[in-house]
């Protein structure tokens, strides 16, 4: 009997989909009990219990246990998340990971994150070799702390639709440029099929960024591009619409920790942005405060928050006038407190307004989305700062507003990687 059967059986005289809905509502302990009722219910439970697995912390011990499971159990695994987030102990062994991955015939989504080098650069080949057999469509790789690339570059996985790579790797001293060379090899194999691509490049040399022209083969399929650089290269704004003409979502982060701020915003960037003719979601990390000598003076400076918000509101209005198809625009602001890695996201939505008269041109309205510091007046530098939504410009969408978008109300730290 197949798992998708809809017919009632002697073991369960109701449609299979009803049984699966019941299983989904149970907690893990109750699901295990359900799996003991009959072989038919066990098959249904296994398919749901092991379809998505996530292991965090000291992952080797957990993988050893699941590695002992029967082949039919491993065959149900479609998505696997491995996050090695603690110091490596004597019991940790990367070969256990490789052996387990080779036994997953139907793996479609694989996410691997490490803080320490459980899988060092010299073993990246083994990691990729252990998943080449699987029908992967999505791959997320975070190689962890800074390291030096070793050996020849490793070919990436073919036919991926989504690929995300965080690459804090430096050049081998005997091969200048080898870090970017290795990064390109990991990406190039899937360029013809990628729909979504995220690259977070964090090399030792802060000016070393990947030549985006190498990614032209993704131009016809790519719809989402998230790119984090260690430079202030404004040329990517002009290059991206030529290389990826079909983008619907674009996120660019210019990050240089040494200077403490991102690329300085200029209205002259707007003509380049308008060349992205299909873009509906834009996210930028531009800086507005450096040229105005208005750096943050303290944590939780609400008057400063308001000034920063207003500047980005006005910039969003200008962008939306030039890009009438745009519906979301967010600004990542770096260094918003005493911590150098602090950050804040200013999200906005663009809505169609009501024309003043019949037949009038379409009216677009830019609205802010409520941030954590909005909603109540605050005392700052001995003065009352009006932070209530009704006192702020932008007709702000509140927490309970039916038009609110949860993805736009996120505040993140730069150290967490890309902002959502």
C-alpha positions as CSV (number, residue, x, y, z in Angstrom):
1,X,0.0,0.0,0.0
2,X,1.3,3.4,-0.9
3,X,1.5,6.3,1.6
4,X,-0.8,8.4,-0.6
5,X,-3.6,5.9,-0.6
6,X,-7.0,7.4,0.0
7,X,-8.9,4.2,0.6
8,X,-10.1,3.0,4.0
9,X,-8.5,-0.2,5.3
10,X,-9.2,-2.8,8.0
11,X,-6.5,-1.1,10.2
12,X,-8.0,2.3,9.8
13,X,-11.5,2.4,8.3
14,X,-11.3,6.1,7.4
15,X,-9.5,7.9,4.5
16,X,-5.7,8.0,4.8
17,X,-5.6,11.8,4.6
18,X,-7.7,12.0,7.8
19,X,-5.3,9.7,9.6
20,X,-2.4,11.9,8.5
21,X,-4.1,15.0,9.7
22,X,-4.6,13.4,13.1
23,X,-0.9,12.4,13.2
24,X,0.2,15.9,12.4
25,X,-1.8,17.2,15.4
26,X,0.0,14.9,17.9
27,X,3.2,15.6,19.8
28,X,6.3,13.4,19.1
29,X,5.6,11.1,22.0
30,X,2.0,10.5,20.9
31,X,3.2,10.0,17.3
32,X,5.6,7.2,18.5
33,X,2.7,5.5,20.3
34,X,0.6,5.8,17.1
35,X,3.3,4.1,15.1
36,X,3.0,1.0,17.4
37,X,-0.7,0.5,16.6
38,X,-0.3,-1.3,13.3
39,X,2.0,-1.5,10.3
40,X,-0.2,0.8,8.3
41,X,-0.2,3.5,11.0
42,X,3.5,3.1,11.4
43,X,4.1,3.8,7.7
44,X,2.1,6.9,7.9
45,X,3.8,8.1,11.1
46,X,7.3,7.5,9.7
47,X,6.6,9.5,6.6
48,X,5.6,12.5,8.7
49,X,8.0,12.1,11.7
50,X,11.1,11.8,9.6
51,X,10.3,13.9,6.6
52,X,12.1,16.8,8.1
53,X,14.9,16.4,10.6
54,X,16.8,19.0,12.5
55,X,19.8,18.4,14.7
56,X,21.5,21.2,16.7
57,X,24.5,21.4,19.1
58,X,26.7,18.3,19.3
59,X,25.3,16.7,16.2
60,X,27.5,13.7,15.8
61,X,26.0,11.7,18.7
62,X,22.5,12.4,17.3
63,X,23.5,11.3,13.8
64,X,24.9,8.1,15.1
65,X,21.5,7.2,16.5
66,X,19.5,8.0,13.4
67,X,22.1,6.3,11.3
68,X,21.1,3.0,12.9
69,X,17.5,3.3,11.5
70,X,16.2,1.1,8.9
71,X,16.5,2.0,5.2
72,X,12.7,2.7,4.9
73,X,13.0,5.3,7.7
74,X,15.9,7.0,5.9
75,X,14.0,6.9,2.7
76,X,11.3,9.2,4.1
77,X,13.8,12.0,4.9
78,X,13.3,14.9,2.5
79,X,14.8,17.8,4.5
80,X,17.8,17.7,6.9
81,X,19.1,20.6,9.0
82,X,22.5,20.1,10.7
83,X,23.7,22.9,13.0
84,X,27.0,22.3,14.8
85,X,26.8,25.2,17.2
86,X,29.1,24.2,20.1
87,X,32.8,23.5,20.6
88,X,34.1,20.3,19.0
89,X,34.6,17.5,21.4
90,X,36.5,14.2,21.3
91,X,33.3,12.4,20.3
92,X,32.7,14.6,17.2
93,X,33.6,12.9,13.9
94,X,32.8,14.4,10.5
95,X,33.0,11.0,8.8
96,X,29.8,10.0,10.7
97,X,28.0,12.9,8.9
98,X,29.3,11.8,5.5
99,X,28.3,8.1,6.0
100,X,24.8,9.1,7.1
101,X,24.3,11.5,4.2
102,X,25.2,8.8,1.7
103,X,22.3,6.6,3.0
104,X,19.6,9.2,2.2
105,X,18.2,8.4,-1.2
106,X,15.4,11.0,-1.3
107,X,17.0,14.1,0.3
108,X,15.7,17.2,-1.3
109,X,16.7,20.0,1.1
110,X,20.0,20.1,3.0
111,X,21.1,22.8,5.4
112,X,24.5,22.6,7.0
113,X,25.8,25.2,9.5
114,X,28.8,25.1,11.7
115,X,30.4,27.5,14.2
116,X,33.6,25.5,14.6
117,X,35.3,23.6,11.9
118,X,33.7,20.2,12.4
119,X,34.1,19.9,8.6
120,X,37.4,21.7,7.8
121,X,38.2,23.1,4.3
122,X,40.1,19.9,3.5
123,X,36.9,17.9,3.9
124,X,34.5,20.1,1.9
125,X,35.0,17.6,-1.0
126,X,33.8,14.7,1.1
127,X,30.7,16.7,2.3
128,X,29.6,17.4,-1.3
129,X,30.5,13.9,-2.5
130,X,28.2,12.5,0.2
131,X,25.1,14.3,-1.2
132,X,25.7,14.1,-5.0
133,X,23.5,11.0,-5.3
134,X,20.4,12.8,-3.8
135,X,17.8,14.7,-5.8
136,X,18.6,17.9,-4.0
137,X,16.8,21.1,-5.0
138,X,17.9,23.3,-2.1
139,X,21.3,23.6,-0.5
140,X,22.3,26.0,2.4
141,X,25.9,26.0,3.5
142,X,27.5,28.0,6.3
143,X,31.2,27.0,6.6
144,X,31.6,28.6,10.1
145,X,34.6,30.6,11.4
146,X,37.2,32.1,9.2
147,X,39.5,29.5,7.6
148,X,41.9,29.1,4.7
149,X,40.8,27.2,1.6
150,X,42.8,24.0,0.8
151,X,43.3,21.8,-2.1
152,X,41.6,22.1,-5.5
153,X,38.2,23.7,-5.8
154,X,35.1,21.5,-5.3
155,X,32.4,21.3,-7.9
156,X,29.0,22.2,-6.5
157,X,25.8,20.3,-6.8
158,X,24.0,20.3,-10.2
159,X,20.4,21.2,-10.9
160,X,19.7,23.2,-7.6
161,X,16.9,25.7,-7.5
162,X,18.0,27.4,-4.3
163,X,21.5,27.8,-3.1
164,X,22.8,29.8,-0.1
165,X,26.4,30.0,0.8
166,X,28.1,31.9,3.7
167,X,31.8,31.9,2.8
168,X,34.2,33.3,5.5
169,X,37.2,31.8,3.7
170,X,40.6,33.3,2.9
171,X,43.1,32.7,0.2
172,X,45.7,30.0,0.4
173,X,49.0,31.9,0.7
174,X,50.4,30.0,-2.3
175,X,47.3,30.8,-4.5
176,X,46.1,34.5,-4.5
177,X,42.4,34.7,-5.3
178,X,41.8,31.0,-4.4
179,X,39.0,31.8,-2.0
180,X,36.8,33.3,-4.7
181,X,37.9,30.6,-7.1
182,X,36.6,28.0,-4.7
183,X,33.4,29.9,-4.1
184,X,32.7,30.2,-7.8
185,X,33.1,26.4,-8.3
186,X,30.5,25.7,-5.6
187,X,28.0,28.0,-7.4
188,X,28.7,27.4,-11.1
189,X,27.4,23.9,-11.5
190,X,23.8,25.0,-10.9
191,X,23.8,28.4,-12.6
192,X,21.4,27.2,-15.3
193,X,18.7,26.1,-12.9
194,X,18.9,28.5,-10.0
195,X,15.8,30.4,-9.0
196,X,17.2,31.8,-5.8
197,X,20.8,32.5,-4.9
198,X,22.3,33.9,-1.7
199,X,26.0,34.6,-1.3
200,X,27.5,36.0,1.9
201,X,31.1,36.7,1.1
202,X,33.3,37.3,4.1
203,X,37.0,37.1,2.9
204,X,40.0,38.2,4.8
205,X,40.7,40.8,2.1
206,X,37.8,43.3,2.6
207,X,38.0,44.4,-1.0
208,X,37.8,40.9,-2.5
209,X,34.3,40.4,-4.0
210,X,33.1,37.8,-6.5
211,X,33.0,39.0,-10.2
212,X,29.2,38.8,-10.8
213,X,29.8,38.5,-14.5
214,X,30.8,34.9,-13.8
215,X,27.2,34.2,-12.8
216,X,25.6,35.2,-16.1
217,X,24.4,31.7,-16.9
218,X,21.8,32.2,-14.1
219,X,20.4,35.2,-15.9
220,X,17.4,33.5,-17.4
221,X,16.2,31.6,-14.3
222,X,17.2,33.7,-11.3
223,X,14.3,35.5,-9.5
224,X,15.8,36.1,-6.1
225,X,19.4,37.4,-5.4
226,X,20.8,38.1,-1.9
227,X,24.3,39.3,-2.0
228,X,26.5,40.5,0.9
229,X,29.9,42.1,0.1
230,X,32.9,43.1,2.1
231,X,33.3,46.3,0.1
232,X,31.4,49.5,-0.9
233,X,31.3,48.6,-4.6
234,X,28.4,50.7,-6.0
235,X,29.0,49.2,-9.4
236,X,26.9,46.2,-8.6
237,X,23.7,48.4,-8.9
238,X,24.4,48.9,-12.6
239,X,25.7,45.4,-13.2
240,X,22.9,43.3,-11.6
241,X,20.0,44.2,-13.9
242,X,22.2,43.4,-16.9
243,X,23.3,40.0,-15.5
244,X,20.0,39.0,-13.9
245,X,17.2,40.7,-15.9
246,X,14.3,38.8,-14.4
247,X,14.8,39.4,-10.7
248,X,11.7,39.9,-8.5
249,X,13.6,40.1,-5.2
250,X,17.0,41.8,-4.6
251,X,18.9,42.2,-1.3
252,X,22.3,43.9,-1.2
253,X,24.4,44.4,1.8
254,X,27.6,46.4,1.7
255,X,29.4,45.5,4.9
256,X,32.8,46.9,6.0
257,X,33.2,46.5,9.7
258,X,36.4,48.5,9.7
259,X,34.6,51.7,8.7
260,X,31.4,51.0,10.8
261,X,28.8,51.9,8.2
262,X,27.5,50.7,4.8
263,X,27.5,52.3,1.4
264,X,26.4,55.9,1.5
265,X,23.1,56.4,-0.2
266,X,22.8,58.7,-3.2
267,X,19.6,59.5,-5.1
268,X,21.7,59.0,-8.2
269,X,21.5,55.3,-7.6
270,X,17.8,55.3,-8.5
271,X,18.2,55.2,-12.3
272,X,20.3,52.0,-12.0
273,X,17.6,50.4,-9.7
274,X,14.9,51.2,-12.3
275,X,16.6,48.9,-14.7
276,X,15.3,46.0,-12.6
277,X,12.0,46.0,-14.4
278,X,10.4,43.0,-12.6
279,X,11.5,43.9,-9.1
280,X,8.8,43.8,-6.4
281,X,10.9,43.5,-3.3
282,X,14.1,45.6,-2.7
283,X,16.4,45.4,0.4
284,X,19.4,47.7,0.7
285,X,21.9,48.4,3.5
286,X,22.7,52.0,2.6
287,X,23.9,54.6,5.1
288,X,22.3,58.0,5.3
289,X,23.8,59.3,8.5
290,X,27.6,59.5,7.8
291,X,27.4,62.4,5.4
292,X,25.1,64.3,7.9
293,X,27.5,63.6,10.8
294,X,24.6,62.1,12.7
295,X,26.1,58.9,14.1
296,X,24.4,57.1,17.0
297,X,25.4,58.5,20.4
298,X,23.8,55.9,22.7
299,X,21.8,52.7,22.8
300,X,18.0,53.2,22.5
301,X,18.3,56.8,21.1
302,X,14.7,57.1,20.0
303,X,15.0,60.6,18.6
304,X,17.8,59.3,16.4
305,X,15.7,56.3,15.4
306,X,13.0,58.7,14.1
307,X,15.5,60.8,12.1
308,X,16.9,57.6,10.5
309,X,13.4,56.3,9.8
310,X,12.3,59.6,8.1
311,X,15.3,59.6,5.8
312,X,14.6,56.2,4.6
313,X,10.9,56.9,4.2
314,X,11.7,59.8,1.8
315,X,14.2,57.7,-0.1
316,X,11.6,54.9,-0.5
317,X,9.1,57.5,-1.8
318,X,11.5,58.5,-4.5
319,X,12.3,55.0,-5.5
320,X,8.6,54.0,-5.6
321,X,7.9,56.9,-8.0
322,X,10.6,55.6,-10.3
323,X,9.6,52.0,-9.9
324,X,5.8,51.7,-9.8
325,X,5.9,47.9,-9.8
326,X,7.8,47.8,-6.4
327,X,5.8,46.6,-3.4
328,X,8.3,46.2,-0.6
329,X,11.4,48.3,0.2
330,X,13.6,47.6,3.3
331,X,16.7,49.3,4.6
332,X,19.3,47.5,6.8
333,X,21.0,50.0,9.0
334,X,24.3,49.0,10.5
335,X,25.8,50.2,13.8
336,X,22.7,51.4,15.6
337,X,24.1,51.2,19.1
338,X,27.3,50.8,21.1
339,X,27.9,47.3,19.7
340,X,29.7,47.4,16.4
341,X,27.6,44.5,15.1
342,X,24.2,46.0,16.0
343,X,21.7,46.6,13.2
344,X,18.1,47.6,12.5
345,X,15.8,47.1,9.6
346,X,13.4,49.8,8.4
347,X,10.7,48.1,6.3
348,X,8.2,49.8,4.1
349,X,5.4,48.7,1.8
350,X,4.1,50.4,-1.3
351,X,0.4,50.3,-1.9
352,X,-2.0,51.5,-4.6
353,X,-3.8,54.5,-3.3
354,X,-7.2,55.9,-4.4
355,X,-6.9,58.4,-7.3
356,X,-8.4,61.9,-6.7
357,X,-10.7,61.7,-9.7
358,X,-11.9,59.1,-12.2
359,X,-9.3,58.3,-14.9
360,X,-6.5,59.8,-12.9
361,X,-3.0,58.3,-12.9
362,X,-2.3,55.5,-10.4
363,X,-1.4,56.8,-7.0
364,X,1.2,54.9,-4.9
365,X,1.4,55.2,-1.1
366,X,4.5,54.3,0.9
367,X,3.7,53.0,4.4
368,X,6.1,52.2,7.2
369,X,5.9,49.0,9.1
370,X,5.9,49.1,12.9
371,X,9.3,48.6,14.5
372,X,10.0,47.5,18.1
373,X,10.8,51.1,19.2
374,X,7.5,52.5,17.8
375,X,4.2,52.7,19.7
376,X,4.9,54.7,22.9
377,X,6.5,58.0,23.8
378,X,10.0,57.7,25.3
379,X,12.3,59.9,27.4
380,X,15.6,60.6,25.6
381,X,18.3,63.1,26.5
382,X,15.9,64.7,29.0
383,X,13.1,65.2,26.5
384,X,9.9,63.4,25.5
385,X,10.3,61.7,22.1
386,X,6.9,61.1,20.4
387,X,7.1,57.5,19.1
388,X,3.4,56.8,18.9
389,X,2.3,55.5,15.5
390,X,-0.1,58.5,15.0
391,X,2.8,60.9,15.6
392,X,5.1,59.4,13.1
393,X,5.0,59.9,9.3
394,X,4.3,57.1,6.8
395,X,0.9,55.9,7.9
396,X,2.6,53.1,9.7
397,X,1.2,49.6,9.6
398,X,0.8,48.4,13.2
399,X,1.1,44.9,14.7
400,X,-2.7,44.3,14.4
401,X,-3.1,45.9,11.0
402,X,-4.5,43.3,8.6
403,X,-2.1,44.5,6.0
404,X,1.0,43.9,8.2
405,X,3.6,41.5,6.8
406,X,5.5,39.5,9.4
407,X,8.5,39.2,7.2
408,X,8.9,43.0,7.3
409,X,8.7,43.4,11.0
410,X,12.0,41.6,11.7
411,X,14.9,43.2,13.4
412,X,18.2,41.4,13.2
413,X,21.9,41.6,14.2
414,X,24.4,41.6,11.3
415,X,26.2,38.6,12.9
416,X,23.1,36.5,12.3
417,X,23.8,36.7,8.6
418,X,21.2,37.8,6.0
419,X,18.2,39.8,7.3
420,X,14.9,38.2,6.5
